[in-house]
């Protein structure tokens, strides 16, 4: 199989089924699977190969079934989910899940933890005192029935082959293989059993996919996999050259999410939350509603508070605040034309908001607060970023990550006058 993929041949269904199962059971050695993963990265897979690989990953574990969920009329309650490919400042799941639940759609949001420069939804929520990520399947179903939304850790029974293979890809330089990214994401989402899935595929410096062409290929591959499996799937391509919102961290991202649920918050976070909600609702058959109204009138906030309380959290408890801070200022006046998402993510990670290994702890209060975004006018000496941490010895490493991270076009220059930021939503795949 390694030789076949090395020589640009396609793998048969039987070969794919065997190797995924054998690797999961420990029959195929790590060094062999590493070689196969690299061959797949370099030479790709066609659509039938990717679909079969995804199905083999699903078959390695259990599948969830939400058909017993019932709406007020006694009919099966529709389910919808969202998946983001990860970025910096991406706290969208937090306001999105309760917002969609307002309209009678169940949102089983099985989420993960951050690794490297990308933040994790569970890490953010665990900054809320008392909140618990781990729920049994029975507790998750009960919460979906009573509240309509749950954000929790995925159980070990969903696509266990993916957990083992992802850990291998992470240390062998094969994370970016589009067939393996697509099958990793979609095997878990299809096994999860949701009826509608909306994908938020990030593109730019802070994303796995750096170019629009790669992001589009990944999005289309995942949409095809979902639809082939009977899941109503669509995707957005969204910008990740610049961090999303004005915060990158854990507690500070929760606070920003609560601002959105209260009818405020940064415009880009609100825009993406509402657009994803519209797509999730439409996929679930809910039309003629404007989810922006449920942010403005407090209905989404009500669901959020009940959701946090149901998982042991105190929605009224003050969030952790960092003991130390450091302000990065603008060196000149003009228009901010670039603020690199990867650099901000690395800085937040080095300040303690992220982890290098899955077992590493994170600081709730660490992170980076943004005071300007590309397109904003700034004055020399004005704060651009505030670095937050409980361990001030980390400031130097965070600052080194931010070297060259932003550009300012001088006031009055042609560049400043003509600069227009890239749209947040780059493309739609329906």
Secondary structure by P-SEA (a helix, b strand, c coil): caaaaaacccccaaaaaaaaaaaaaccccaaaaaaaaaaaaaccccaaaaaaaaaaaaacbbbbbcccccccccccbbbbbcccccccccaaaaaaaaaaacccccccccccccccccccaaaaaaccccccccccaaaaaaaaacccccccccccccaaaaaaaaaaaaaccccccaaaaaaaaaaaaaaacccbbbbbcccccccccccaaaaaaaaaaaaaaaaaaccbbbbbbcccccccccccccaaaaaaaaaaaaccccaaaaaaaaaaaaaaaaaaccccccaaaaaaaaaaaaaaaaaaaaacccccccccccccbbbbbbccccccccccaaaaaaaaaaaccccccccbbbbccbbbbbccccccccccccccbbbbcccccaaaaaaaaacccccccccccccccccccccccccccc
